[in-house]
């Protein structure tokens, strides 16, 4: 009886030790994730906190709560950045929609149809990913000037559509190529044209990855600073990134209004990602699986 009890205690101890190690490992992983999240959110928290401070309150207590909240920081900067914020949303939407529309057609043709030089053309497009965008600044500027697009919204939209196609083609072509051929063969037997197979089969099945590609392009266009600062000088077409930089240089001191402007400028991206994060992750996962 004693020996059987002893033999049963040993496996129980081993099982308890194993459970303890597993629980400790999971707890350590959660702590690391929480730490990374806090590090990522800390700048946003400080930005929001400082946006409610006056210069005197910031000097007295930079990172603590102060009273009263300076709500006038937001009312003071809103007239200065309302139009640029609208411009940035407009540039992001048009660039995302345009680049994804063109890239999806190109990727569909490169994935589903055989023609001489197909692979060479595809790899030539993908090689553009290795060229830093800053190297295209001068040639693109000269093209914009010669086409009389300088200081117009098209100076941002058209280059954005052209430049955003490369990554979108890379993602979509791989996804389109992995779709079952039987679907397209059945559609062609029923008399569907190439455009009908693209619009009624490929697009509905690839909505998650198309949405992800468009969202990435929207973020890139919304956050772009160097190119708009080169091709746009008119105040009516200035995007939010350039407007906030100009406002910082104009006032040159009050940190509260600056942080208020940064907070307002960040809201569209934060709200958009919060509303579409699940769809974004679905698209990334589906694209990764297809690759």
C-alpha positions in Angstrom: 0.0 0.0 0.0 2.8 2.3 0.9 4.8 1.6 -2.3 1.7 2.2 -4.5 1.1 5.5 -2.8 4.7 6.5 -3.3 4.6 5.6 -7.0 1.4 7.7 -7.5 2.9 10.7 -5.7 5.9 10.9 -8.0 3.8 11.3 -11.3 1.7 13.9 -9.5 4.7 15.9 -8.5 6.0 15.7 -12.0 2.7 16.8 -13.4 2.5 19.7 -11.0 6.0 20.8 -11.9 5.2 20.6 -15.6 2.0 22.6 -15.1 4.0 25.2 -13.0 6.6 25.6 -15.8 3.8 26.0 -18.5 2.0 28.5 -16.3 5.1 30.4 -15.6 6.0 30.5 -19.3 2.6 31.7 -20.3 2.7 34.4 -17.6 6.1 35.6 -18.8 4.8 35.8 -22.3 1.8 37.9 -21.2 4.1 40.2 -19.2 6.3 40.8 -22.2 3.2 41.5 -24.4 1.8 44.0 -21.8 5.2 45.7 -21.5 5.4 46.1 -25.3 1.9 47.5 -25.5 2.6 50.0 -22.7 5.8 51.1 -24.4 3.9 51.6 -27.7 1.0 53.5 -26.0 3.1 55.6 -23.8 4.0 58.3 -26.4 0.3 58.6 -27.3 -0.7 58.9 -23.7 1.9 61.7 -23.1 0.8 63.5 -26.3 -2.8 63.4 -25.1 -1.9 64.5 -21.6 0.3 67.4 -22.7 -2.3 68.6 -25.2 -4.5 69.8 -22.3 -1.6 71.8 -20.7 -0.5 75.4 -20.9 3.2 76.2 -21.2 3.3 77.0 -17.5 1.6 73.8 -16.5 4.0 71.8 -18.7 7.0 73.4 -17.1 5.6 72.8 -13.7 4.5 69.2 -14.2 5.3 67.9 -17.6 3.9 64.3 -17.4 1.4 64.6 -14.6 -2.3 65.7 -14.4 -2.8 69.4 -14.0 -5.9 71.4 -13.5 -7.7 73.0 -15.2 -7.5 71.3 -18.6 -6.7 73.8 -21.4 -9.5 72.9 -23.8 -8.8 76.1 -25.7 -5.7 74.4 -27.2 -8.0 72.3 -29.4 -10.3 75.2 -30.3 -7.3 77.3 -31.2 -5.7 74.8 -33.6 -8.8 73.3 -35.2 -9.4 76.2 -37.7 -5.8 75.8 -38.8 -5.8 72.1 -39.4 -9.5 71.3 -40.4 -8.9 71.8 -44.1 -5.5 70.0 -44.1 -7.1 67.1 -42.3 -9.8 66.9 -44.9 -7.1 67.1 -47.6 -5.1 64.2 -46.1 -8.2 62.0 -45.8 -9.0 62.8 -49.5 -5.5 62.0 -50.6 -5.5 58.8 -48.7 -8.9 57.6 -50.0 -8.2 58.4 -53.6 -4.7 57.0 -53.6 -5.8 53.8 -51.8 -8.8 53.2 -54.1 -6.9 54.1 -57.3 -3.8 52.0 -56.6 -5.8 48.9 -55.5 -8.1 49.1 -58.5 -5.2 49.3 -61.0 -3.0 46.8 -59.1 -5.8 44.2 -58.8 -6.3 44.2 -62.6 -2.6 43.9 -63.2 -2.1 41.2 -60.6 -5.0 39.2 -62.0 -3.6 39.2 -65.5 -0.1 38.3 -64.2 -1.5 35.5 -62.1 -4.2 33.9 -64.3 -3.0 34.3 -67.9 0.0 33.0 -69.7 1.8 35.3 -72.1 5.5 35.7 -73.2 7.6 37.7 -70.7 5.0 37.4 -67.9 7.5 36.4 -65.2 10.1 38.9 -66.5 7.5 41.7 -66.3 6.5 40.6 -62.8 10.0 40.5 -61.4 10.8 43.8 -63.0 7.8 45.3 -61.1 8.9 43.7 -57.9 12.4 45.0 -58.3 11.0 48.5 -57.8 10.5 47.6 -54.1 14.3 47.7 -53.7 14.5 51.3 -54.9 14.2 53.8 -52.0 11.4 56.3 -52.6 13.6 59.2 -51.9 15.7 58.4 -55.0 12.6 59.0 -57.2 12.0 62.5 -55.7 13.8 64.5 -58.4 12.6 62.6 -61.4 9.0 62.5 -60.1 9.1 66.2 -59.4 10.3 67.0 -62.9 7.5 64.9 -64.4 4.9 66.7 -62.2 6.2 70.1 -63.3 6.2 69.2 -67.0 2.6 67.8 -66.8 1.6 71.1 -65.1 0.4 69.3 -62.0 2.5 71.2 -59.5 0.6 72.7 -56.6 -2.5 70.7 -57.4 -4.1 67.7 -55.7 -3.1 65.5 -58.7 0.6 66.0 -57.8 0.0 63.9 -54.7 -2.8 61.5 -56.0 -1.3 60.3 -59.3 2.2 59.6 -58.0 0.7 57.9 -55.0 -1.5 55.7 -57.2 1.5 54.8 -59.3 3.9 54.1 -56.4 1.4 52.2 -54.3 0.8 49.6 -57.0 4.0 47.7 -56.5 3.3 46.3 -53.1 -0.3 45.7 -54.0 0.6 43.8 -57.1 3.0 41.6 -55.1 0.3 40.8 -52.5 -2.6 40.3 -54.9 -0.7 38.4 -57.6 0.3 35.7 -55.1 -3.2 35.5 -53.8 -4.9 35.4 -57.2 -2.4 32.7 -58.3 -3.4 30.4 -55.4 -7.2 30.5 -56.3 -8.5 27.2 -57.7 -8.4 27.0 -61.4 -11.6 25.0 -61.5 -13.6 28.2 -60.6 -12.2 30.1 -63.6 -12.5 27.2 -66.0 -16.2 26.7 -65.1 -16.8 30.4 -65.6 -15.1 30.3 -69.0 -17.2 27.3 -70.0 -20.3 29.3 -69.1 -19.2 32.1 -71.5 -17.7 34.5 -68.9 -15.2 37.0 -70.3 -11.9 37.8 -68.6 -13.3 40.9 -66.9 -16.3 38.9 -65.7 -14.1 36.3 -64.1 -12.1 39.1 -62.5 -15.1 41.0 -61.2 -17.4 38.1 -60.2 -14.9 35.5 -59.0 -11.5 36.9 -58.1 -12.5 40.2 -56.4 -15.2 38.7 -54.1 -12.8 35.9 -53.0 -9.9 38.3 -52.4 -11.7 41.1 -50.5 -9.7 40.7 -47.3 -6.3 41.0 -49.0 -7.5 43.8 -51.2 -8.8 45.7 -48.1 -5.5 45.2 -46.4 -3.6 46.5 -49.4 -5.8 49.5 -49.6 -5.5 50.2 -45.9 -1.7 50.1 -46.0 -1.8 52.5 -48.9 -4.1 54.8 -47.1 -1.8 54.9 -44.1 1.2 55.6 -46.3 -0.5 58.4 -48.2 -1.9 60.0 -45.0 1.5 60.0 -43.2 3.5 61.1 -46.2 5.4 64.3 -45.5 8.4 64.8 -47.8 6.6 64.5 -51.2 3.7 66.9 -50.3 6.1 69.4 -48.9 7.9 69.5 -52.2 4.9 69.6 -54.6 2.3 71.6 -52.6 2.7 75.2 -51.5 -0.9 76.4 -51.7 -2.6 76.5 -48.3 -5.8 75.1 -49.7 -4.2 71.8 -50.7 -1.8 71.3 -47.9 -2.0 67.9 -46.1 -2.1 67.6 -42.3 1.5 66.5 -42.0 2.8 69.6 -43.7 0.3 71.9 -41.9 1.3 70.6 -38.4 4.9 71.1 -39.3 4.2 74.6 -40.4 2.2 75.4 -37.4 5.0 74.2 -35.1 7.4 76.5 -36.9 5.0 79.3 -36.8 4.3 79.3 -33.1 7.6 77.9 -32.1 6.8 77.6 -28.4 3.4 76.6 -27.0 3.6 72.9 -26.7 0.0 72.4 -25.7 -1.5 73.6 -29.0 1.2 71.5 -30.9 0.2 68.4 -29.0 -3.4 69.1 -29.6 -2.8 69.4 -33.4 -0.9 66.1 -33.3 -3.7 64.4 -31.4 -6.3 65.6 -33.9 -4.1 64.5 -36.8 -3.8 61.0 -35.2 -7.5 60.5 -34.7 -8.4 59.4 -38.2 -5.8 56.7 -38.3 -6.5 55.5 -34.8 -10.3 55.3 -35.4 -9.8 53.7 -38.8 -7.5 51.0 -37.5 -9.7 50.4 -34.4 -12.7 49.8 -36.7 -10.9 47.7 -39.3 -8.3 45.9 -37.3 -10.0 42.5 -37.5 -10.4 42.8 -41.2 -6.8 44.0 -41.5 -5.5 41.0 -39.6 -7.7 38.6 -41.7 -6.1 40.1 -44.8 -2.6 39.8 -43.5 -3.2 36.2 -42.4 -4.8 35.2 -45.7 -2.0 36.8 -47.7 0.6 35.1 -45.6 -1.0 31.7 -46.0 -1.3 32.0 -49.7 2.4 33.0 -50.0 
